[in-house]
Amino acid sequence: MKRFLCMLLTLAVLFSLTACGGETTDRVTFRATILEADESSFLVEPVAGSAERNSSDRIVVPMTEMAASPEPEVGDTLEIVYNGDIAESDPAQINTVYSIRVVEE
């Protein structure tokens, strides 16, 4: 019985360690207006009322996983799907982007 409890406890500890160390697979969507654009990223301002606005009023988003058209321009509103992590810097940064598309020109 003692051996069984020891094995059960070991399995429980291993399970809790692997559950805490896994990557997040959450997908979070928000909208933001393009303030600036360069060859590899956008500087955006989250729309009023979004949770991302509580993190920062300016966020750098890499130009990855973008819809083919229309071509985003300064002033356009984007819908950005990302993993939910925002790096606290000035300006803030999002590194893992799943999709970007223009929703308002």
C-alpha positions as CSV (number, residue, x, y, z in Angstrom):
1,M,0.0,0.0,0.0
2,K,2.8,2.4,0.9
3,R,4.5,1.7,-2.5
4,F,1.2,2.4,-4.3
5,L,0.8,5.8,-2.5
6,C,4.4,6.7,-3.3
7,M,3.8,6.0,-7.0
8,L,0.5,7.9,-7.0
9,L,2.2,10.9,-5.4
10,T,5.1,10.8,-7.8
11,L,2.7,10.7,-10.8
12,A,0.7,13.6,-9.3
13,V,3.8,15.7,-8.9
14,L,5.0,14.9,-12.5
15,F,1.6,15.7,-13.9
16,S,1.4,19.1,-12.1
17,L,4.9,20.0,-13.3
18,T,4.2,19.3,-17.0
19,A,0.8,21.0,-16.8
20,C,2.4,24.2,-15.5
21,G,5.2,24.2,-18.0
22,G,3.3,23.8,-21.2
23,E,2.8,26.6,-23.8
24,T,-0.4,28.5,-23.9
25,T,-2.6,27.7,-26.8
26,D,-5.2,30.4,-26.2
27,R,-6.1,32.6,-29.1
28,V,-7.1,36.2,-28.2
29,T,-8.6,38.6,-30.7
30,F,-8.6,42.4,-30.6
31,R,-8.9,45.4,-32.9
32,A,-6.4,48.2,-33.2
33,T,-5.7,51.2,-35.5
34,I,-2.4,51.4,-37.3
35,L,-0.3,54.3,-36.2
36,E,2.9,53.5,-38.1
37,A,4.2,50.7,-40.3
38,D,7.7,49.6,-41.4
39,E,9.0,46.6,-43.3
40,S,8.4,44.1,-40.5
41,S,5.9,45.5,-38.0
42,F,3.0,47.7,-37.2
43,L,2.7,50.2,-34.3
44,V,-1.0,50.0,-33.3
45,E,-3.3,51.6,-30.9
46,P,-5.9,49.2,-29.4
47,V,-9.5,50.4,-29.8
48,A,-11.2,51.9,-26.8
49,G,-12.7,49.3,-24.4
50,S,-10.3,46.5,-25.4
51,A,-8.5,44.6,-22.7
52,E,-5.2,45.2,-24.6
53,R,-5.7,49.0,-24.1
54,N,-5.3,48.3,-20.3
55,S,-1.8,47.0,-21.1
56,S,-0.7,49.8,-23.3
57,D,-2.0,52.4,-25.7
58,R,0.7,51.5,-28.2
59,I,1.7,48.0,-29.2
60,V,4.2,46.7,-31.8
61,V,2.9,43.8,-33.8
62,P,5.0,41.8,-36.3
63,M,3.7,41.6,-39.9
64,T,3.2,37.8,-39.9
65,E,0.2,35.7,-40.9
66,M,-1.5,38.6,-42.7
67,A,-4.4,38.2,-45.0
68,A,-3.5,38.8,-48.7
69,S,-5.6,41.8,-49.2
70,P,-6.4,44.6,-48.8
71,E,-2.9,46.0,-48.0
72,P,-2.9,47.5,-44.5
73,E,-2.2,51.3,-44.3
74,V,-1.8,53.8,-41.6
75,G,-5.2,54.7,-40.2
76,D,-6.8,51.2,-41.0
77,T,-8.3,49.1,-38.2
78,L,-6.9,45.6,-37.9
79,E,-8.2,42.5,-36.3
80,I,-5.3,40.8,-34.7
81,V,-5.4,37.2,-33.3
82,Y,-2.5,36.3,-31.0
83,N,-1.6,34.0,-28.1
84,G,-2.6,36.5,-25.3
85,D,0.9,37.5,-24.2
86,I,1.9,41.1,-24.4
87,A,5.5,42.0,-23.5
88,E,5.6,44.9,-21.1
89,S,8.0,47.4,-22.8
90,D,7.6,50.8,-24.2
91,P,5.9,50.4,-26.6
92,A,4.4,47.0,-25.6
93,Q,5.0,44.1,-28.0
94,I,3.2,41.0,-29.2
95,N,5.5,38.3,-30.5
96,T,3.1,35.4,-31.4
97,V,0.6,36.4,-34.0
98,Y,-1.8,33.9,-35.6
99,S,-3.6,36.2,-38.0
100,I,-3.9,39.9,-39.0
101,R,-6.6,41.3,-41.3
102,V,-8.0,44.7,-42.2
103,V,-11.5,45.2,-40.9
104,E,-11.9,48.9,-41.7
105,E,-10.1,51.1,-44.2
